[in-house]
């Protein structure tokens, strides 16, 4: 982008002498499909080579700041590992970067898979804290639908939980920000569950904010939670909306998209980008100037297909500051830049948000501090080369212990790694820590499968191997799909798997949705309760001595 200055002749000499310095520090952004890392320095405006005698300087661009967040996941408290985040400090950084023309927006998963301080209250605390921080709009994430559409509508509109009531106050007012969901429709009516977009005016600029979740949301969410909903493809949805948005006078579009990629650099880099975002950016119309993305929990700052594409990571540890520039006369978009900013604690906490967070912290503290056992060694989610984790193995053990007796009579238990959300350190195990590791409280289901069905289910999940108890298995990751595990590779009760045999298998509700087979279903409480009961009875817990999942 070149910015032209008109200058008087007597200023020309000074401009010539300054030109070399300006060019040496000039900032720009490359176009094209490949990710680019932009320098953090602000743009240097380079004078045009032609000088217009006695002309007045061109007006400076009108600047709008879009402050963005994704995947907050109810993280009211700062990260113990990084020391970053905390809702009151996130709000302080938002306030510090806000101007007369700014807006605070989100890209989904603001709630769900949350620590106890928010999750115990069905994420009312997260909604109140983000509302107090000034959040205005957010796209929808898959975790917004963890408890189904009626619960999401309650978080938006207010009211008490239908089962647990209002645990934190006499009533719950609902969000002061608005969810947007352009590609999620109720099948019965054909209507989107929230408005697809909203246009906000800032001086001469009219910016359309469009909210979407990933089309694959049904594959990441309980089937019962998304029953009756259709999820459309993201780019075709944007293309269909474009004429309507432009007819309403929008001069730029910001897409709040809950879909993401990964990269290998710093939070403000775009190195080795992998995942769907680059292809989505390439296929989106040129009028989409910014994609605020999420889902992957990896921060990045990219220019892809001439679009600013950002991700703030997860749990409020990073805030994205996107500067958009517009012509003061026409409102036309003229360029922009973005920066990912760590949410540090070197600013005074926002008092309004601190009051909200302190209330929820004090309410949940007695529950969170309750000791439920101890760990002889850390239980971590980090996986071996074969895909086994210490935490996954022990959680699977607890599921099997909870369902081994009648009426379930389970032989084995299977746990999906995606349901494990936090590592557990050695020493005392509190209820709050256990909840953070297993925040979904998934019901357990035990069903009968024949050996062939069990073998096929293990095979179909090898992209993220299932954690197991009561059995071991080996697989060849280089073999063709469908042939990576053989019956001889699976051992249950000391004997190889019999394809004709029948086995009682315990899984979480999430896995049960994907199993779609089995008979004699018995439900047996929730995974979190099973883990807490197991820890109370068998502390100090330790990881299994030998691996259960190996490569061959």
Secondary structure, 3 states (H helix, E strand, C coil): CCCCCCCCHHHHHHHHHHHHHHHHCCCCCCCCCCCCCCCCCCCCCCCCCCCCCCCCCCCCCEEEEEEEECCCCCCCCECCCCCCECHHHHHHHHHHHCCCCEEEEECCCCCCCCCHHHHCCCCHHHHHHHHHCCEEEEECCHHHHCCCHHHHHHHHHCCCECCCECCCCCCCCCCCCEEECCCEEECCCCCECCCCEEEEEECCEEEEEEEEECCCHHHHCCHHHCCCEEECCHHHHHHHHHHHHHHCCCCEEEEEEECCEECCCCCCCCCCCEECHHHHHHHCCCCEEEEEECCCCCEEEEEECCEEEEEECCCCCEEEEEEEEECCCCCCEEEEEEEEEECCCCCCCCHHHHHHHHHHHHHHHHHHHCEEEEECCCECCCECCCCCEHHHHHHHHHHHHHHCCCCCCCCEEEECHHHCCCCECCEEEEHHHHHHHCCCCCEEEEEEEEHHHHHHHHHHCHHHCCEEECEEEEECCCCCCCCCCCHHHEEECCEECCCCCEEEEEEEHHHHHHHCCCEEEEEEEEHHHHHHHHHHHHCCECCCCCCCEEEC
